[in-house]
Structure formats: C-alpha cells, structure tokens
C-alpha cells in the first residue's frame, strides 16, 4: 500500500534540514513589486505573528500558490559543505517514483561546488523503479526487496522514511523496516568525531505507526521536539500522518542505566502526548528550529571498503588446515565409477540433492541408454505473499509475508542440432 508523501509537504521540509537564503538585491528591489503592496504587508504581518522572518513567509506563500518558478528565482539553499568523495548522501529505500528525493536537486538552487548531493533510491515495484532509473538527479538506484539490498554500513547521511503500509511477518512495516535499518547500521555514525553528529531521519508516518515505534525512536534517536507536526489538513484527513525529524544518537539509551531509563520513559510519554493530544500543525516559525546543515559522508571510501570485504569472503588461504581437511573429505581419490541403486526413479529435486552432496560427479547415466554431463544443487529464493485484512477500526491494510526458501535445480549439457547447450530443470519438472 504505497502512498507518496504529498509534494507541498516535501517542499516545506527542505529549510528544516538546510539553510534557506533569499537573494538580497531581488528582495530589496523586486519582491514587493512582484507581490504587490497589500500581499507584501500581509506576509510581513504573518512573519511577525509566527515569530519568524519575511523570507520564510514568502517561501511558504510560493509553495501554497504553486509558484515553483518564483522559488527558483528568489531562493537558494545550503545543505552543508561536501565534495565528490565525501558527499551528502540522501537515501530513500522505499522511493516510489523518486519524487521526494528529486526535490533536493530540482526545486531550490544550491551551490554545486560546495553541496555535493548523492541521492540513493531503492524501489521494489518495477514500473516505479523504471521511472527512477530515468531520473538524472538520482545517482544510484536498485530494484530489490529492501531485505536484499547491499549497502555499506554508516552510509546514510539522511534517510527519508515512508515505507509501504501493512505488515511483514506479523509486524507493522514501519517498525519492521526501522529495526532493520538500525540492525544493519546504515545511518551515518562518525565514530572518531569528537563533535559527534549521527545520520538524520525524516519520518512521514501515521500517528499509530509512530506510537508503535515510540520506544525504538527514543532509544536510538534524539528527536527534535519542535519538528514533530501534522501534515496539511487534507492529507491528514486521509492518512493521519505526522512529520518527525531526528538525529541518530552516538549510543542508544540503556534501559539498565537508571538515569537513561528515566529519560527514555519521559521521552516516550512526551512523544505520545504530542501525537495523541497536542497534534501540532506546521507553521513557518518551525524554520527557526531547523537542523541547519546535513553531514557529509565518506561514501567513496565506504563503498570501496564494502567491495573489498565482500570479495575477501570468496578466498581462503592455501595453507589453511581447514581447507586441507575439506579437500581430504571431498576430493576423489581415484578415477572410478560407482553405481548408486535407488528404490524408485528419482525426481529432479532428488537428483539435484544427490549431485550436490557429491554422490554423482559430472556424469549421469539414465536407463543404460544415454550419458549426460550434469551439475545440480540448490539456490536461495525469495517470495512475498500479501493479503488484504481489516483492523479493529474497520480500516483495510495489507499484510505482507516474506518467505525465504531453497529451490533445487539440475543443469544438463545437451546436444541441440549439433550445438552444445545447457538446460536447467527446476524441481517441478520431470
């Protein structure tokens, strides 16, 4: 159940994680004429009433009136100093068509010599992924279940988090995937930095999903309490969503420590009150509580190390005693033939297991008629099963179960009109 984050809401978030600036000369000599004196005064009063400044009132007005050309004309944004080897990595692992990611490069101009943004997307649904793959603003994209993606640890400077609704293996998707993100240590973590800053997360989630993740969020993240608010009225009426912005802590809170346990419980109650009781709405005064800039991440080095680690797993030392023991057990001592007698004709899956266990090596004779060069075994597979359910409130949701299993196979070298070909037989073929 994929619901993209509403476009205007994503635009409002940009100054919350970057420094928004308005062109001084255009503001002084052009803006008042463009807006007209009456509207200019109205926006000026709105800024004062919100304890904010004029540029935020103008930016918000251009969003609400869908004047994106005016945003590009008047504003610039700074996300943080970075370079090509150490970019600002912004990741959306459930990216849909990639529109939320795209706005970081396409809406507000930024200095590309100082702000090197690297946008990373993953999307399971093929048609949406195809749209992402054609977007020049998105630097890296994959078309996989999130569980199967391969990323280096600590690579995500900012995570955009709005996973599909529903459940996976009996657990709500939001909590399931947040736990997986943390378990795989994907958020940026500057282990050697004295002035520690962890990776950040922008959540756009249903209120009940935030409460389901309440303890998890407050254990691992420092929530910016001023930046928890309801989405716009129309969107909230549909999905009951809130925006929440937080930073990864250097170390998670330890509930075995008395002080930290008290702090955790207080924060859990505080977030619960915000979601259930206060339900604050967005106002331009929130821009004064922004994060200012994002972390730059040594992404090039992380990827190189990640490739090295993956490749190193494929090699063993020739002098390794364990390798010698395996060779002694598995290598054929002499070139001979053995006859394996089975009580009944084996199926393909059974043949595959027999071959993979070493009983048959390379040559198979069936019914004393024809010889085949064969190889078989099992390969890992994954599938997802979904079904529609209705909760206690009568709202429909999708439950998703991810099933991992192995599938036997058998490869035969065959002669096809004089050409040698390999034919793969699955377990359901005879």
C-alpha positions as CSV (number, residue, x, y, z in Angstrom):
1,X,0.0,0.0,0.0
2,X,2.2,2.8,-1.3
3,X,1.2,6.4,-0.6
4,X,3.7,9.0,-1.8
5,X,4.4,11.9,0.5
6,X,2.4,15.0,-0.6
7,X,4.5,17.3,-2.8
8,X,3.9,20.5,-0.9
9,X,4.8,18.8,2.4
10,X,8.1,17.7,1.0
11,X,8.9,21.3,-0.1
12,X,8.2,22.6,3.4
13,X,10.8,20.2,4.8
14,X,13.7,21.5,2.8
15,X,14.5,24.5,5.0
16,X,14.2,22.3,8.1
17,X,17.4,20.4,7.1
18,X,19.2,23.2,5.2
19,X,19.9,26.9,5.3
20,X,17.4,28.8,3.1
21,X,18.5,32.2,1.7
22,X,16.8,34.9,-0.3
23,X,18.6,37.0,-2.9
24,X,19.2,40.3,-1.1
25,X,19.0,42.5,-4.2
26,X,15.8,40.9,-5.5
27,X,14.2,41.0,-2.1
28,X,15.0,44.7,-1.8
29,X,14.2,45.9,-5.3
30,X,11.9,43.4,-6.9
31,X,9.9,41.3,-4.4
32,X,7.5,44.0,-3.3
33,X,6.6,44.8,-6.9
34,X,6.1,41.1,-7.7
35,X,3.8,40.5,-4.7
36,X,2.0,43.8,-4.6
37,X,1.9,46.1,-1.6
38,X,-1.1,44.6,0.1
39,X,0.1,41.0,-0.1
40,X,3.6,42.1,0.9
41,X,2.2,43.6,4.1
42,X,0.1,40.6,4.8
43,X,3.1,38.3,4.6
44,X,5.1,40.7,6.7
45,X,2.5,40.5,9.5
46,X,2.3,36.7,9.2
47,X,6.1,36.5,9.7
48,X,5.8,38.7,12.9
49,X,2.9,36.7,14.2
50,X,4.9,33.5,13.8
51,X,8.0,34.9,15.4
52,X,9.7,34.3,12.1
53,X,11.3,36.3,9.3
54,X,9.9,37.6,6.0
55,X,11.8,35.2,3.7
56,X,10.1,32.2,5.3
57,X,6.6,33.7,4.9
58,X,7.4,34.4,1.2
59,X,8.7,30.8,0.7
60,X,5.6,29.3,2.3
61,X,3.4,31.6,0.1
62,X,5.1,30.4,-3.1
63,X,4.6,26.8,-2.0
64,X,0.9,27.2,-1.3
65,X,0.3,29.0,-4.6
66,X,2.5,26.5,-6.5
67,X,4.9,29.2,-7.8
68,X,7.9,27.0,-8.2
69,X,9.5,29.3,-10.7
70,X,9.5,32.1,-8.1
71,X,11.2,29.8,-5.6
72,X,13.9,29.2,-8.1
73,X,14.2,32.9,-8.9
74,X,14.5,34.2,-5.4
75,X,15.9,31.5,-3.2
76,X,19.0,29.4,-2.7
77,X,19.7,26.7,-0.1
78,X,22.8,25.3,1.6
79,X,22.8,21.7,2.8
80,X,26.3,21.5,4.1
81,X,29.9,21.7,2.7
82,X,31.0,18.5,0.9
83,X,33.0,17.2,-2.0
84,X,32.6,14.4,-4.6
85,X,34.4,11.8,-2.3
86,X,32.5,12.9,0.8
87,X,29.0,13.9,-0.4
88,X,25.8,14.5,1.4
89,X,24.1,11.1,1.0
90,X,20.2,11.2,1.0
91,X,18.6,7.8,0.9
92,X,15.0,6.6,0.2
93,X,14.8,2.8,0.4
94,X,11.1,2.8,-0.5
95,X,11.3,5.5,-3.1
96,X,8.2,5.1,-5.2
97,X,8.8,7.2,-8.3
98,X,11.6,9.1,-6.5
99,X,9.8,12.4,-6.3
100,X,10.7,13.1,-2.7
101,X,14.4,12.5,-3.5
102,X,14.3,14.5,-6.7
103,X,13.2,17.8,-5.0
104,X,16.6,18.1,-3.2
105,X,18.2,18.8,-6.6
106,X,15.3,20.2,-8.7
107,X,13.4,22.8,-6.7
108,X,15.7,25.3,-4.9
109,X,19.1,26.2,-6.5
110,X,22.2,25.3,-4.5
111,X,25.9,25.8,-4.9
112,X,27.0,22.5,-6.6
113,X,30.7,23.3,-5.9
114,X,30.0,23.2,-2.1
115,X,27.0,21.0,-1.9
116,X,27.7,17.6,-3.4
117,X,24.4,15.7,-3.0
118,X,24.3,12.0,-3.7
119,X,20.8,10.6,-4.0
120,X,20.2,6.9,-3.4
121,X,16.9,5.1,-4.1
122,X,15.5,1.6,-3.9
123,X,12.1,0.6,-5.2
124,X,10.6,-2.9,-5.4
125,X,7.8,-2.2,-7.9
126,X,9.2,-2.4,-11.4
127,X,7.3,0.3,-13.1
128,X,8.1,2.9,-10.4
129,X,11.7,1.8,-10.5
130,X,11.8,2.4,-14.2
131,X,10.8,6.0,-13.7
132,X,13.5,6.4,-11.1
133,X,16.2,4.9,-13.3
134,X,15.4,7.5,-16.0
135,X,15.8,10.4,-13.5
136,X,19.2,12.1,-14.0
137,X,19.0,13.7,-10.5
138,X,19.1,10.3,-8.8
139,X,22.6,9.0,-8.6
140,X,22.1,5.3,-7.6
141,X,19.0,3.1,-7.7
142,X,18.2,-0.6,-7.2
143,X,15.1,-2.7,-7.8
144,X,15.1,-5.1,-4.9
145,X,13.2,-6.0,-1.7
146,X,14.8,-3.9,0.9
147,X,15.9,-7.1,2.7
148,X,18.1,-8.0,-0.3
149,X,19.8,-4.6,-0.8
150,X,23.5,-4.3,-0.2
151,X,24.8,-1.1,1.3
152,X,27.9,-0.3,3.3
153,X,27.5,0.5,7.0
154,X,27.1,4.1,8.1
155,X,26.5,5.4,4.5
156,X,23.2,7.2,5.0
157,X,23.5,10.9,6.0
158,X,19.8,11.5,5.7
159,X,17.1,8.8,5.4
160,X,13.6,9.7,4.0
161,X,11.3,7.2,5.8
162,X,7.8,6.5,4.5
163,X,7.6,2.7,3.9
164,X,4.5,1.0,2.5
165,X,1.7,0.5,4.9
166,X,0.7,-3.0,6.1
167,X,2.6,-5.8,7.9
168,X,5.6,-8.1,7.2
169,X,5.8,-11.4,9.1
170,X,3.2,-10.2,11.5
171,X,4.8,-6.9,12.3
172,X,3.8,-3.4,11.1
173,X,6.1,-2.4,8.2
174,X,7.2,0.8,9.8
175,X,8.6,-0.9,12.9
176,X,9.9,-3.9,10.9
177,X,11.9,-1.7,8.5
178,X,13.1,0.8,11.1
179,X,14.5,-2.1,13.2
180,X,16.2,-3.5,10.0
181,X,17.7,-0.1,9.2
182,X,19.2,0.1,12.7
183,X,20.3,-3.6,12.9
184,X,22.2,-3.1,9.6
185,X,23.8,0.1,10.9
186,X,23.0,2.1,7.8
187,X,22.8,5.5,9.4
188,X,26.0,7.6,9.3
189,X,27.9,7.4,12.5
190,X,31.2,9.4,12.9
191,X,32.9,7.1,15.3
192,X,36.1,9.2,15.6
193,X,34.5,12.6,15.5
194,X,34.7,14.4,18.9
195,X,31.8,16.6,17.9
196,X,29.6,13.7,17.1
197,X,26.7,14.0,14.6
198,X,24.8,11.0,13.5
199,X,22.7,10.4,10.4
200,X,19.3,12.0,10.3
201,X,15.8,10.7,9.5
202,X,12.7,12.4,8.3
203,X,9.7,10.3,9.0
204,X,6.3,10.8,7.4
205,X,4.2,8.2,9.2
206,X,0.8,7.6,10.5
207,X,0.3,8.6,14.1
208,X,-0.3,5.0,15.2
209,X,2.9,3.8,13.4
210,X,4.9,6.5,15.3
211,X,3.4,5.2,18.6
212,X,4.2,1.7,17.5
213,X,7.9,2.8,17.1
214,X,7.9,5.1,20.1
215,X,10.3,3.2,22.2
216,X,12.5,2.4,19.2
217,X,12.7,6.0,18.1
218,X,13.5,7.3,21.6
219,X,16.1,4.6,22.3
220,X,18.2,5.3,19.2
221,X,17.4,8.9,18.1
222,X,17.4,12.4,19.5
223,X,14.0,13.7,18.4
224,X,13.8,17.4,17.5
225,X,10.6,18.0,19.5
226,X,9.8,21.3,17.7
227,X,9.8,19.4,14.4
228,X,7.0,16.9,15.1
229,X,3.8,18.2,13.4
230,X,0.8,17.1,11.5
231,X,0.8,17.2,7.7
232,X,-1.7,19.6,6.0
233,X,-5.4,19.2,6.7
234,X,-6.4,17.4,3.5
235,X,-3.6,14.9,3.7
236,X,-4.1,14.3,7.4
237,X,-7.7,13.5,6.8
238,X,-6.7,10.7,4.5
239,X,-3.8,9.1,6.3
240,X,-3.4,10.7,9.8
241,X,0.3,11.3,9.0
242,X,2.8,13.3,11.0
243,X,6.3,14.6,10.2
244,X,9.1,13.7,12.6
245,X,12.8,14.7,12.3
246,X,15.5,13.2,14.4
247,X,19.3,12.5,14.7
248,X,20.9,9.2,15.5
249,X,22.5,9.1,19.0
250,X,26.1,8.2,19.4
251,X,25.0,5.3,21.6
252,X,21.4,4.1,22.2
253,X,19.9,4.7,25.6
254,X,20.4,1.8,28.0
255,X,17.3,1.0,30.0
256,X,19.5,-0.8,32.5
257,X,21.0,2.5,33.5
258,X,18.8,4.3,35.9
259,X,19.3,7.8,34.6
260,X,18.9,6.7,30.9
261,X,15.8,4.5,31.7
262,X,14.1,7.5,33.3
263,X,15.0,9.7,30.3
264,X,13.7,7.1,27.9
265,X,10.4,6.8,29.7
266,X,9.9,10.5,29.9
267,X,10.6,10.9,26.1
268,X,8.2,8.0,25.3
269,X,5.4,9.8,27.2
270,X,6.3,13.2,25.6
271,X,6.0,11.8,22.1
272,X,2.8,10.0,23.0
273,X,1.3,13.3,24.2
274,X,2.4,15.1,21.0
275,X,0.7,12.5,18.8
276,X,-2.4,11.9,20.8
277,X,-3.1,15.2,22.5
278,X,-1.3,18.2,21.2
279,X,-1.2,17.3,17.5
280,X,0.8,20.5,16.5
281,X,0.4,21.9,13.0
282,X,3.1,23.3,10.7
283,X,3.8,27.0,10.9
284,X,6.7,29.0,9.4
285,X,8.1,29.6,12.9
286,X,9.4,26.0,12.8
287,X,12.1,27.0,10.3
288,X,13.9,28.7,13.3
289,X,14.4,25.2,14.8
290,X,16.0,23.8,11.6
291,X,19.0,21.4,11.7
292,X,21.0,24.0,9.6
293,X,23.1,21.5,7.6
294,X,23.5,17.8,6.9
295,X,26.5,15.6,7.4
296,X,28.9,14.8,4.6
297,X,29.8,11.1,4.4
298,X,33.0,9.4,3.1
299,X,30.8,7.4,0.7
300,X,33.5,6.6,-1.9
301,X,35.8,5.1,0.8
302,X,32.9,3.2,2.4
303,X,31.9,1.7,-1.0
304,X,35.5,0.7,-1.8
305,X,35.9,-1.0,1.7
306,X,32.5,-2.7,1.2
307,X,33.5,-4.2,-2.1
308,X,36.8,-5.4,-0.6
309,X,35.1,-7.1,2.3
310,X,32.6,-8.8,0.0
311,X,35.3,-10.0,-2.3
312,X,37.6,-11.2,0.5
313,X,34.9,-13.6,1.7
314,X,35.5,-15.6,-1.5
315,X,39.1,-16.5,-0.8
316,X,40.8,-18.9,1.6
317,X,44.5,-19.4,2.3
318,X,46.1,-22.4,0.5
319,X,47.8,-23.3,3.8
320,X,44.6,-23.3,5.8
321,X,44.3,-26.5,7.8
322,X,40.5,-26.3,7.4
323,X,40.8,-26.1,3.6
324,X,43.1,-29.2,3.7
325,X,40.6,-31.1,5.8
326,X,37.8,-30.2,3.3
327,X,39.9,-31.3,0.4
328,X,40.7,-34.6,2.1
329,X,37.0,-35.3,2.6
330,X,35.7,-34.2,-0.8
331,X,38.4,-34.8,-3.5
332,X,38.1,-38.1,-5.4
333,X,41.0,-40.4,-4.5
334,X,40.9,-42.1,-7.9
335,X,39.1,-42.0,-11.2
336,X,36.4,-44.7,-10.9
337,X,32.7,-45.3,-11.4
338,X,30.2,-46.2,-8.8
339,X,26.7,-47.4,-9.2
340,X,24.1,-45.9,-6.9
341,X,20.9,-48.0,-6.7
342,X,17.7,-46.2,-5.7
343,X,14.4,-47.8,-4.7
344,X,12.5,-45.7,-7.3
345,X,13.2,-43.3,-10.1
346,X,14.3,-40.0,-8.6
347,X,12.7,-36.7,-9.2
348,X,14.7,-33.7,-10.4
349,X,14.8,-32.2,-6.9
350,X,16.1,-35.5,-5.5
351,X,18.7,-35.8,-8.3
352,X,19.9,-32.2,-7.5
353,X,20.4,-33.1,-3.8
354,X,22.2,-36.3,-4.7
355,X,24.5,-34.4,-7.1
356,X,25.1,-31.6,-4.7
357,X,26.1,-34.0,-1.9
358,X,28.8,-35.5,-4.0
359,X,27.5,-38.9,-4.9
360,X,27.4,-38.1,-8.6
361,X,30.2,-36.1,-10.1
362,X,29.8,-34.9,-13.7
363,X,28.4,-37.9,-15.5
364,X,24.9,-39.4,-15.2
365,X,23.6,-42.5,-17.0
366,X,19.9,-43.0,-17.2
367,X,18.3,-46.4,-18.1
368,X,21.7,-47.6,-19.5
369,X,20.8,-45.6,-22.7
370,X,22.3,-42.1,-22.7
371,X,25.0,-40.3,-20.7
372,X,24.6,-36.7,-19.5
373,X,27.2,-34.2,-18.2
374,X,25.3,-32.8,-15.2
375,X,25.6,-30.5,-12.3
376,X,22.9,-29.8,-9.7
377,X,22.3,-28.2,-6.3
378,X,20.0,-25.8,-4.6
379,X,19.7,-22.0,-4.9
380,X,18.3,-19.5,-2.5
381,X,14.9,-18.0,-3.5
382,X,12.6,-15.3,-2.0
383,X,8.9,-14.6,-2.5
384,X,6.3,-12.4,-0.9
385,X,2.7,-13.2,-0.1
386,X,0.2,-10.5,0.5
387,X,-3.4,-10.5,1.7
388,X,-6.0,-7.8,2.5
389,X,-7.1,-7.6,6.1
390,X,-9.3,-5.3,8.2
391,X,-8.2,-3.9,11.5
392,X,-10.4,-3.3,14.6
393,X,-11.3,0.2,13.4
394,X,-12.6,-1.2,10.1
395,X,-9.7,0.2,8.1
396,X,-8.2,-2.1,5.5
397,X,-4.5,-2.8,5.3
398,X,-2.2,-5.2,3.5
399,X,-0.3,-7.9,5.3
400,X,3.0,-9.0,3.6
401,X,4.9,-12.1,4.4
402,X,8.5,-12.6,3.2
403,X,9.3,-16.2,2.6
404,X,12.9,-17.4,2.0
405,X,13.5,-20.9,0.7
406,X,15.8,-23.0,-1.4
407,X,14.9,-24.4,-4.8
408,X,16.7,-27.5,-6.2
409,X,17.9,-27.4,-9.8
410,X,19.6,-29.7,-12.3
411,X,21.7,-28.5,-15.3
412,X,22.1,-30.8,-18.3
413,X,24.6,-30.4,-21.1
414,X,22.6,-31.3,-24.2
415,X,23.2,-31.5,-28.0
416,X,20.7,-29.2,-29.7
417,X,21.1,-29.7,-33.5
418,X,24.8,-30.0,-33.2
419,X,25.2,-27.2,-30.7
420,X,26.1,-27.8,-27.1
421,X,23.6,-26.0,-24.7
422,X,22.9,-26.1,-21.0
423,X,19.3,-26.8,-20.0
424,X,18.2,-26.0,-16.4
425,X,15.5,-28.1,-15.0
426,X,13.5,-27.0,-11.9
427,X,12.2,-29.1,-9.1
428,X,8.7,-29.2,-10.6
429,X,10.0,-30.7,-13.9
430,X,10.3,-34.4,-14.6
